[in-house]
């Protein structure tokens, strides 16, 4: 993980408590991490570089993931695509309507943002980094799309800039990966993370809770696997369905039942308890714009979801990592 001094900040970590717990938080919140890293508020700006995925274009499969509609997932896919600099400027304009921030992370978000030759990737990344208000990059990708020369490029960038690379792990269970038409198995994720280690950039994963057929024990196994892989951050998502996707149709026909809010909140807190206290929690739920969403409706109210998560943590008097060591021993 990139290192930035936090010696001048209060509160301070102790031998018994990490910095975020010393600040009376119950999990390692992404906003807290960024504030301590950059010493000011930093926001992400979503960018659409026009990439596709190998399970969309026929290289590995066709149709994409059963839940995927990039238009609903990413704001940068809901506007006409322009050059990277123009997208950053427009994204900053929109963000400043809600937040007071002058520095930004350029977030290559929709589709697979390493799925191209290095000669095509380099100028896109460098254009984003050249923007005077951009302090680093965040790149969303698939673990089957990071060839060694791509990792070499990412390592080169990380030598001088903040860089986070997000892998869509989703689950450790191959039967679930097959269901979602992911077109790769978990060992591919393990390989990508191992080859990414010690290259100077932050490694993150996405984890979906509520996949059809997965029990609470299955989801906790995936969470423990995230800890075993020793990544820097995780995005936790509830499974939600959007229109014009196979999952949306399955939910509409009653073939797939999506988690209710209470079940999701309880499961998410279970997951937080078995994750190491060193892992940054970048997201605790997912949602789509109302015009795209099939369900569940509760995910549209993110403040209420956050409040429910905080209430459950307080009710249990628990926190991220409380059961990590015992969970590790039980493996």
C-alpha positions in Angstrom: 0.0 0.0 0.0 1.4 3.5 -0.8 2.7 5.1 2.4 1.9 8.7 3.4 2.9 10.0 6.8 0.1 10.6 9.3 2.3 11.6 12.2 0.8 15.0 12.6 -2.8 13.8 12.7 -4.9 13.1 15.7 -6.0 10.6 16.9 -3.0 8.4 16.8 -2.9 4.6 16.6 -1.6 2.7 19.6 -0.1 -0.7 19.9 -3.6 -2.1 20.7 -5.8 0.0 18.4 -5.5 0.9 14.7 -5.9 4.6 13.8 -9.5 4.2 12.8 -10.5 2.5 16.0 -8.7 5.2 18.0 -11.1 7.6 16.2 -14.1 5.7 17.6 -15.0 4.1 14.2 -16.3 0.6 14.0 -14.8 -0.2 10.6 -12.0 1.2 8.5 -13.9 3.7 6.4 -12.6 4.8 3.0 -13.2 8.5 3.6 -11.2 8.2 6.8 -8.4 6.5 5.0 -8.2 9.1 2.2 -8.4 12.0 4.7 -5.4 10.6 6.5 -3.5 9.9 3.3 -4.0 13.2 1.6 -4.7 15.5 4.6 -7.8 16.8 2.9 -11.1 15.6 1.3 -10.5 13.7 -2.0 -13.3 12.5 -4.2 -13.4 10.1 -7.1 -14.2 11.2 -10.6 -15.7 8.4 -12.8 -14.2 8.0 -16.3 -15.4 6.0 -19.3 -12.4 5.0 -21.4 -14.6 3.0 -23.8 -13.5 -0.5 -22.8 -15.4 -3.7 -23.0 -14.9 -7.1 -21.3 -13.7 -10.5 -22.5 -17.0 -12.1 -21.4 -18.9 -9.5 -23.6 -16.9 -9.5 -26.8 -16.7 -13.2 -27.2 -13.0 -13.7 -26.2 -14.0 -15.6 -23.1 -17.8 -15.7 -23.3 -20.7 -13.6 -24.6 -23.4 -11.7 -22.8 -21.4 -10.3 -19.9 -22.1 -11.0 -16.2 -25.8 -11.7 -15.5 -26.1 -8.6 -13.4 -24.2 -6.2 -15.5 -25.3 -3.1 -17.2 -22.5 -0.5 -17.2 -24.9 2.3 -17.9 -26.6 1.7 -14.5 -23.3 1.1 -12.7 -21.3 4.1 -13.6 -22.3 7.8 -14.1 -19.6 8.2 -16.8 -21.6 5.7 -18.9 -24.8 7.7 -18.7 -23.4 10.7 -20.7 -21.9 10.9 -24.1 -18.2 9.8 -24.0 -15.6 12.5 -24.5 -11.9 12.7 -24.0 -10.4 12.0 -20.6 -9.6 15.6 -19.7 -13.1 16.8 -20.6 -14.7 14.0 -18.5 -12.5 15.0 -15.5 -13.5 18.6 -15.8 -17.2 17.8 -16.1 -17.0 15.3 -13.3 -15.3 17.8 -11.0 -18.1 20.3 -11.9 -20.8 17.9 -10.9 -19.0 16.8 -7.7 -18.5 20.4 -6.5 -22.2 20.8 -6.5 -22.3 18.4 -3.5 -18.8 18.4 -1.9 -16.1 20.9 -1.1 -13.1 19.2 -2.7 -10.3 20.4 -4.8 -8.4 17.2 -5.3 -9.6 14.1 -7.1 -8.8 10.5 -8.0 -9.4 9.7 -11.6 -11.5 6.5 -11.5 -11.5 4.3 -14.6 -14.7 2.6 -13.6 -17.0 0.9 -16.1 -16.1 -2.3 -17.9 -12.5 -3.7 -17.8 -10.0 -0.9 -17.7 -6.8 -2.9 -18.4 -8.3 -4.8 -21.3 -6.1 -3.3 -24.0 -2.5 -3.3 -25.1 -0.1 -1.2 -23.0 0.3 1.2 -26.0 -3.4 2.1 -25.7 -3.5 2.1 -21.9 -0.5 4.4 -21.2 -1.8 7.6 -22.9 -5.2 7.2 -21.2 -3.7 6.9 -17.7 -1.1 9.7 -18.4 -3.8 12.1 -19.6 -5.7 11.6 -16.4 -2.6 12.1 -14.3 -1.7 15.3 -16.2 -4.8 17.0 -14.9 -3.7 19.5 -12.2 -6.4 18.5 -9.7 -5.9 14.7 -10.0 -3.8 13.1 -7.3 -3.9 9.6 -8.5 -5.7 6.8 -10.3 -8.2 4.1 -9.4 -8.6 1.4 -12.1 -11.4 -1.2 -12.1 -10.6 -4.4 -13.9 -11.0 -8.2 -14.0 -8.3 -10.6 -12.7 -8.1 -12.3 -16.1 -7.1 -9.0 -17.8 -3.7 -8.1 -16.2 -0.9 -9.5 -18.3 2.6 -9.0 -16.9 3.3 -6.1 -19.2 0.2 -4.3 -17.9 1.3 -4.9 -14.4 4.7 -3.5 -15.3 3.0 -0.4 -16.5 0.9 -0.1 -13.3 4.1 -0.6 -11.2 5.7 2.2 -13.2 2.8 4.6 -12.5 2.7 3.6 -8.8 6.3 4.6 -8.4 5.3 8.3 -8.6 1.6 8.4 -8.1 -1.2 7.0 -5.9 -2.7 4.0 -7.7 -5.5 1.6 -6.7 -6.3 -1.4 -8.8 -9.7 -3.0 -8.1 -10.3 -6.7 -9.0 -13.8 -8.0 -9.4 -13.4 -11.1 -7.2 -17.2 -11.1 -6.4 -17.0 -14.5 -4.6 -14.5 -17.3 -4.0 -17.1 -20.0 -5.0 -16.7 -21.2 -8.6 -20.3 -22.4 -8.9 -21.4 -18.8 -8.3 -18.9 -17.4 -10.8 -20.3 -19.9 -13.3 -23.8 -18.7 -12.5 -22.9 -15.1 -13.2 -21.2 -16.0 -16.5 -17.9 -14.5 -15.2 -15.9 -16.8 -17.5 -13.1 -17.3 -15.0 -12.7 -19.1 -11.7 -11.3 -18.0 -8.4 -7.8 -19.3 -8.9 -7.5 -16.6 -11.6 -8.2 -14.0 -9.0 -5.6 -15.5 -6.6 -3.0 -15.5 -9.4 -3.7 -11.9 -10.3 -3.4 -10.7 -6.7 -0.2 -12.7 -6.2 1.3 -11.2 -9.3 0.3 -7.7 -8.2 1.9 -7.9 -4.9 4.9 -5.8 -4.0 4.4 -3.6 -7.1 3.6 -0.4 -5.1 -0.1 0.0 -5.8 -3.1 -0.6 -3.6 -4.9 -3.8 -4.3 -8.7 -3.9 -3.9 -11.4 -6.5 -4.5 -15.2 -6.4 -5.0 -17.3 -8.9 -3.0 -21.1 -9.5 -3.6 -23.3 -10.6 -0.8 -26.6 -12.4 -1.6 -25.7 -14.4 -4.6 -28.2 -17.2 -5.4 -27.5 -20.4 -3.5 -24.8 -18.9 -1.2 -25.4 -19.4 2.5 -24.1 -17.2 5.3 -21.3 -19.7 5.7 -20.4 -19.3 2.0 -20.3 -15.6 2.2 -18.1 -15.6 5.4 -15.8 -18.0 3.6 -15.3 -15.5 0.8 -14.7 -12.8 3.4 -12.1 -14.9 5.1 -10.5 -15.5 1.7 -10.3 -11.8 1.2 -8.4 -11.6 4.4 -6.1 -14.4 3.5 -5.2 -12.8 0.2 -4.0 -9.8 2.2 -5.5 -7.1 0.0 -5.6 -3.4 0.9 -9.3 -2.7 0.4 -12.7 -4.3 -0.3 -16.0 -3.0 -1.8 -19.0 -4.9 -0.3 -22.1 -5.0 -2.5 -25.6 -6.3 -2.1 -26.7 -8.2 -5.1 -29.2 -5.9 -6.9 -30.9 -6.2 -10.3 -31.2 -3.7 -13.1 -33.4 -3.7 -16.2 -32.3 -5.3 -19.5 -30.1 -7.9 -17.8 -30.6 -11.7 -17.3 -30.7 -11.1 -13.5 -33.4 -8.5 -13.9 -35.5 -10.9 -15.8 -34.8 -13.7 -13.3 -36.0 -11.5 -10.4 -39.0 -10.4 -12.4 -40.0 -14.0 -13.0 -39.5 -14.9 -9.3 -36.6 -17.2 -10.0 -34.1 -15.2 -7.9 -34.9 -13.6 -4.5 -32.8 -10.6 -3.5 -31.8 -10.0 0.1 -34.0 -7.9 2.3 -32.3 -5.0 4.1 -32.3 -6.5 7.6 -30.7 -9.7 6.3 -28.2 -7.8 4.3 -27.2 -5.6 7.2 -26.8 -8.6 9.5 -24.7 -10.4 6.9 -22.5 -7.4 6.2 -21.7 -7.0 9.9 -20.9 -10.7 10.1 -18.5 -10.1 7.2 -16.9 -7.1 8.8 -16.3 -9.1 12.0 -14.1 -11.6 10.1 -12.2 -9.2 7.9 -8.8 -8.0 9.1 -8.8 -4.6 10.7 -6.2 -3.5 8.2 -8.5 -3.7 5.2 -10.1 -0.5 4.0 -13.9 -0.7 3.5 -14.5 1.3 0.4 -18.2 0.6 0.1 -20.9 -1.1 2.2 -23.7 -1.4 -0.3 -24.5 -0.9 -4.0 -27.4 0.8 -5.8 -28.5 1.9 -9.3 -30.5 5.0 -10.4 -34.3 4.4 -9.8 -35.0 4.4 -13.6 -32.7 1.3 -14.0 -33.4 -0.6 -10.8 -35.5 -3.7 -10.6 -34.8 -4.4 -6.9 -34.3 -4.3 -4.1 -35.9 -0.9 -3.5 -34.3 -0.5 -0.1 -30.8 0.0 -1.6 -31.9 3.4 -3.1 -31.8 4.9 0.4 -28.1 4.7 1.1 -28.2 6.9 4.2 -30.8 4.6 5.8 -28.6 1.6 4.9 -25.6 3.2 6.6 -27.7 4.1 9.6 -28.9 0.5 9.9 -25.3 -0.8 9.6 -24.1 1.5 12.3 -27.0 0.6 14.5 -26.3 -3.2 14.1 -22.6 -2.7 14.9 -23.6 -0.8 18.0 -26.3 -3.3 19.0 -23.7 -6.1 18.9 -21.0 -3.8 20.3 -18.8 -5.2 17.6 -16.3 -3.9 15.0 -14.3 -4.9 11.9 -11.8 -7.6 12.7 -13.2 -8.6 16.1 -13.4 -12.3 15.0 -10.6 -12.2 12.4 -8.1 -14.1 14.5 -10.5 -16.8 15.6 -11.8 -17.0 12.0 -8.3 -17.6 10.8 -7.7 -20.3 13.4 -10.9 -22.1 12.4 -9.8 -22.4 8.7 
